[in-house]
Amino acid sequence: MTRFEPGGTERQMIELIRRLDPDRWAIHLACFEASGAWAQRAMDAAVSTAEFPVRSFKRADTLRHLWAFAEWCREHGIAVVHTSDLYSNTFGLPGARIAGVPLRIGNRREVNPDKSLAQLVLQRAAYACADLVVANSRAAADQLLKERVPERKIRVVPNGLDIGLFQPRLASPRPRKVVVVANLRPEKGHEVLIDAAAKVLRQFPDARFEFVGGGPQLETLRARCAALHVQHAVEFAGHQENVAARLAAADIFTLPSRSEAFPNAVLEAMAAGLPIVASAVGGICELLDDDRTGLLVPAGDVDALAAGLQALMSDPERAARLGAAARIAAETRYSFDRMVTAFDALYRDELVKRGALAGEQLELAAS
């Protein structure tokens, strides 16, 4: 991993290493920097942790760190290297190939809304060193195909979540509180929600909007609220560890992103039983069935987003019906257990194919 700041990719990877069977897998954690709010949680799940302090791929010492990583893989007898994001893909997959690691797996958990051409070229070169690239949605897999990653290398394993953290809720008879959970970055479309809020407040002056997440756009978004005179109805809550509690206190969830692969925030809102209004982009369209488990609106369309929120506020029964259906979909289709089982099987099956693990060893482990 790169580091351990809170984020969707970080949550998925940390839960994976926490939940893999320790009697079957010894987890060795490699990172650029052992820092961030979730660093200790990740390291507690690992047998060992090693830092390879890459600061820029333009620096000459990156090659030294690459060779050190390859040597580290050899020393620990690493059987599988699984990288987590653009930067760890770019570094870890070539390093694992140099080390002769039997199974090298890259990750793809986004569709590159904010990546430069140079970054994409580097990552594409790194994918050439991978045996497989795992996408967390069909949308992310399709993006890999567009970047000419061979279809034979691509697998899809959707994200998971801990359903038990989200208790069934009573639907509000007066749905007015809207929550969005997303880091404050341009691709998340927060300014679209602020513009929509101005329209919603004309019909429902008691509506309130909570933005959960930190990021570089905070002051810009505050200024937009002031310019539209909606600051009284908008709260910027910053990063919150207990997202489940924030969702439980809300009536409606929204995500106005311009692009998404398979957003954890929507999964969590489904598990919380919230009615959802979200952009019809990427993996969101895989998660939500329009007008059954949520409402889908065109990305960047202020009027459509405002209309979707107004529709739920004016029809509590419809909002309750969508929220209940979303909860059932989350329970039946997504869980961390399902995700971890899929990766466990992927690792074992691919090691057997490559002759790095005998088939009879799988029977012994299972027994």
C-alpha positions in Angstrom: 0.0 0.0 0.0 1.0 3.6 -0.4 0.1 4.9 3.1 -2.9 4.5 5.5 -5.0 7.7 5.2 -8.8 7.0 5.4 -10.3 6.2 2.0 -12.3 3.6 0.2 -9.3 1.7 -1.2 -7.5 1.7 2.1 -10.6 0.4 3.9 -11.1 -2.5 1.4 -7.4 -3.6 1.5 -7.1 -3.3 5.3 -10.3 -5.3 5.8 -9.0 -7.9 3.4 -5.7 -8.4 5.2 -7.5 -8.4 8.6 -9.9 -11.1 7.5 -7.8 -13.5 5.5 -7.3 -16.8 7.4 -4.0 -16.5 9.3 -3.6 -20.2 9.4 -3.4 -20.2 5.6 -1.8 -16.8 4.8 1.1 -15.0 6.5 0.6 -11.3 5.6 3.7 -9.1 5.1 2.8 -5.5 4.6 4.9 -3.2 2.4 4.2 0.5 2.1 5.8 3.8 1.1 5.1 5.4 4.4 3.7 3.7 7.6 1.5 6.8 8.4 -2.1 7.7 8.5 -5.1 7.3 10.8 -5.4 3.6 9.9 -1.7 2.6 10.0 -1.8 0.8 13.3 -4.9 -1.2 12.3 -3.2 -2.4 9.2 0.0 -3.2 10.8 -1.7 -5.2 13.6 -3.0 -7.6 10.9 0.5 -8.2 9.5 3.3 -10.5 10.4 5.7 -7.7 9.5 5.7 -4.3 7.9 8.4 -2.7 5.7 8.7 0.8 4.5 10.1 1.7 1.0 10.1 5.5 1.2 9.4 6.4 -2.4 8.7 10.1 -2.7 8.6 10.5 -6.5 9.1 8.2 -9.4 11.3 10.9 -10.9 13.9 10.6 -8.2 17.0 8.4 -8.8 16.7 6.7 -5.4 13.4 5.1 -6.5 15.4 2.4 -8.3 17.3 1.7 -5.1 14.0 1.2 -3.3 12.7 -1.0 -6.1 15.7 -3.4 -5.7 15.3 -3.3 -2.0 11.7 -4.3 -2.3 12.6 -7.2 -4.7 15.2 -8.4 -2.2 12.6 -8.2 0.6 10.2 -10.3 -1.4 13.0 -13.0 -1.8 14.0 -12.9 1.8 10.4 -13.5 3.0 9.6 -16.1 0.3 6.6 -14.1 -0.8 4.2 -16.2 -2.8 1.7 -13.4 -3.8 2.2 -9.7 -4.2 -1.1 -7.8 -4.3 -0.8 -4.0 -4.8 -3.6 -1.6 -4.0 -3.5 1.6 -6.1 -1.8 3.5 -8.9 1.4 4.2 -7.0 1.8 0.8 -5.4 0.9 -0.8 -8.7 3.6 1.2 -10.5 6.2 0.3 -7.9 5.2 -3.1 -6.5 4.4 -5.1 -9.7 7.7 -4.5 -11.4 9.5 -5.1 -8.1 7.7 -8.4 -7.7 8.5 -9.5 -11.2 12.2 -8.8 -10.6 12.0 -10.9 -7.4 10.4 -13.8 -9.3 7.2 -13.7 -7.1 5.0 -16.6 -8.4 1.7 -14.5 -8.4 1.5 -10.8 -9.0 -1.9 -9.1 -8.7 -2.6 -5.4 -9.4 -5.6 -3.5 -8.3 -8.0 -1.2 -10.1 -10.6 0.6 -7.9 -11.2 3.8 -9.9 -11.7 5.0 -13.5 -9.1 7.7 -13.5 -11.0 11.0 -13.2 -7.9 12.8 -12.0 -4.9 10.9 -13.5 -2.4 12.4 -15.9 -1.4 10.7 -19.1 2.1 10.1 -17.7 0.5 8.4 -14.6 -1.6 6.2 -16.8 1.3 5.2 -19.0 3.4 4.3 -16.0 0.5 2.2 -14.5 -0.1 0.5 -17.9 3.6 -0.5 -18.0 3.3 -1.9 -14.5 0.2 -3.9 -15.4 2.5 -5.7 -18.0 4.3 -7.1 -15.0 1.1 -8.4 -13.4 -0.4 -11.9 -13.8 -3.8 -10.5 -13.0 -5.5 -7.1 -12.4 -8.5 -7.2 -10.1 -11.2 -4.6 -10.7 -13.8 -3.8 -8.1 -16.6 -3.2 -10.7 -17.4 -3.9 -14.3 -16.9 -0.2 -15.0 -13.3 -0.4 -13.7 -12.8 -3.6 -15.8 -14.1 -1.8 -18.9 -11.6 1.0 -18.3 -8.8 -1.6 -18.1 -9.9 -2.9 -21.5 -9.8 0.6 -22.9 -6.3 0.9 -21.7 -5.5 -2.4 -23.6 -5.0 -4.6 -20.6 -5.7 -8.1 -22.0 -9.1 -9.5 -21.0 -7.5 -12.8 -19.9 -5.7 -10.8 -17.1 -8.8 -9.1 -15.7 -10.9 -10.3 -12.8 -13.8 -8.6 -11.0 -14.2 -8.8 -7.3 -16.7 -6.3 -5.9 -16.1 -4.4 -2.7 -17.5 -5.7 0.5 -18.8 -4.2 3.8 -19.6 -5.2 7.3 -23.4 -5.3 7.3 -23.5 -5.7 11.0 -22.3 -2.2 11.5 -25.5 -0.8 10.0 -28.6 -1.5 11.9 -32.0 -1.4 10.3 -33.6 2.0 10.7 -37.1 3.4 10.9 -37.9 5.5 7.9 -38.5 9.2 8.6 -42.0 10.5 8.1 -40.5 13.9 7.2 -37.2 13.2 5.3 -35.2 16.4 5.3 -31.6 15.7 6.3 -29.4 14.8 3.3 -25.9 13.4 3.8 -23.0 12.9 1.4 -19.9 10.9 2.4 -17.0 11.6 0.1 -13.6 13.2 0.3 -13.8 16.9 -0.8 -12.2 16.4 -4.3 -13.3 17.8 -7.6 -14.5 14.5 -9.1 -17.0 14.0 -6.3 -19.2 16.9 -7.5 -19.9 18.5 -4.2 -20.5 21.9 -5.9 -23.3 20.3 -7.8 -25.0 19.4 -4.6 -24.5 22.9 -3.2 -26.2 24.3 -6.3 -29.0 21.7 -6.0 -29.4 22.6 -2.3 -30.2 26.2 -3.2 -33.1 24.9 -5.3 -34.3 22.3 -2.7 -34.4 25.0 0.0 -36.9 27.0 -2.0 -39.4 24.2 -1.7 -38.2 22.8 1.6 -36.7 25.5 3.7 -36.1 23.1 6.6 -33.9 20.8 4.5 -30.4 20.3 5.8 -27.2 19.0 4.1 -24.3 17.3 5.8 -20.9 16.8 4.0 -18.9 14.1 5.6 -15.2 13.9 4.5 -12.1 16.1 4.4 -10.1 17.3 1.4 -8.6 20.2 -0.5 -11.8 21.8 -1.7 -13.2 22.7 1.7 -12.7 26.5 1.6 -13.8 26.6 -2.1 -17.1 24.8 -1.2 -17.6 27.0 1.9 -17.3 30.1 -0.3 -19.8 28.6 -2.8 -22.3 28.1 0.1 -21.9 31.7 1.1 -22.3 33.0 -2.4 -25.6 31.1 -2.7 -26.7 32.0 0.8 -27.1 28.3 1.9 -24.5 28.2 4.6 -27.1 28.1 7.3 -28.3 24.7 5.9 -25.0 23.1 5.1 -22.6 21.5 7.6 -19.0 20.4 6.8 -18.4 17.6 9.3 -14.9 16.7 8.1 -13.5 13.1 8.3 -15.6 10.9 10.6 -14.6 7.4 11.7 -18.1 6.4 12.7 -19.8 6.8 9.3 -22.5 4.4 10.3 -23.7 6.8 13.0 -23.8 9.7 10.5 -25.9 7.6 8.1 -28.2 6.5 10.9 -28.9 10.2 11.7 -29.7 11.1 8.1 -32.9 10.7 6.0 -31.5 10.7 2.5 -28.0 9.9 1.0 -26.6 11.4 -2.1 -23.4 11.1 -4.2 -23.2 13.6 -7.1 -19.8 12.2 -8.4 -18.6 12.8 -12.0 -17.0 9.3 -12.0 -16.9 6.3 -9.8 -15.8 2.7 -9.9 -17.6 1.1 -7.1 -18.1 3.5 -4.2 -18.0 2.2 -0.7 -20.1 5.2 0.4 -23.1 4.0 -1.7 -22.7 0.5 -0.4 -22.7 1.8 3.2 -25.8 4.0 2.5 -27.6 0.9 1.1 -26.7 -1.1 4.2 -28.0 1.7 6.4 -31.4 1.5 4.6 -31.2 5.1 3.3 -33.0 6.2 0.1 -30.3 7.3 -2.3 -30.0 9.8 -5.1 -26.7 9.4 -7.0 -25.1 10.1 -10.4 -25.6 7.5 -13.1 -21.9 6.8 -13.6 -19.6 3.8 -13.5 -20.2 1.3 -10.7 -23.0 3.2 -9.2 -25.2 1.9 -12.0 -24.1 -1.6 -11.0 -25.0 -1.0 -7.3 -28.4 0.8 -7.8 -31.4 -0.2 -9.8 -33.1 3.0 -10.7 -36.4 3.6 -8.9 -36.1 0.3 -7.1 -33.0 0.6 -4.8 -32.3 4.3 -5.5 -32.7 7.2 -7.9 -30.1 7.7 -10.7 -29.6 11.2 -12.2 -27.1 12.5 -14.8 -23.8 13.5 -13.4 -23.4 17.3 -13.2 -27.1 18.0 -13.7 -28.1 20.3 -10.9 -31.8 20.4 -11.8 -32.0 16.6 -11.9 -30.3 16.2 -8.6 -32.5 18.8 -7.0 -35.6 17.1 -8.4 -34.6 13.7 -7.1 -34.0 15.1 -3.6 -37.3 17.0 -3.7 -39.2 13.9 -4.9 -38.0 11.9 -1.8 -38.7 14.8 0.6 -42.3 15.1 -0.8 -43.0 11.4 -0.8 -41.9 9.7 2.5 -43.5 6.4 1.5 -41.4 6.2 -1.7 -38.3 7.1 0.2 -39.0 4.4 2.7 -39.6 1.8 0.0 -36.3 2.6 -1.8 -34.3 2.5 1.5 -35.7 -0.9 2.5 -35.0 -2.3 -1.0 -31.4 -1.0 -0.8 -30.9 -2.6 2.6 -32.0 -6.0 1.3 -29.7 -5.7 -1.8 -26.7 -4.9 0.4 -27.5 -7.9 2.7 -27.9 -10.4 -0.1 -25.2 -9.2 -2.5 -22.3 -7.7 -0.6 -20.3 -8.6 2.4 -16.7 -8.7 3.5 -16.9 -12.4 3.9 -17.9 -12.8 0.3 -15.1 -10.5 -0.8 -12.4 -12.2 1.3 -13.6 -15.7 0.1 -13.3 -14.6 -3.5 -9.7 -13.3 -3.0 -8.7 -16.4 -1.0 -9.9 -18.6 -3.8 -8.3 -16.5 -6.4 -4.9 -16.6 -4.7 -5.0 -20.4 -4.2 -6.3 -21.3 -7.6 -3.8 -19.1 -9.4 -0.9 -20.5 -7.3 -1.9 -24.0 -8.2 -2.1 -23.1 -12.0 1.4 -21.7 -11.7 2.8 -24.8 -9.9 3.6 -22.8 -6.8 1.1 -24.7 -4.7 0.2 -28.4 -5.0 -3.5 -29.2 -5.3 -3.3 -31.6 -2.3 -2.1 -28.8 -0.1 -5.5 -27.1 -0.6 -7.3 -30.2 0.7 -5.0 -30.4 3.7 -5.5 -26.7 4.5 -9.3 -27.1 4.1 -9.3 -30.1 6.5 
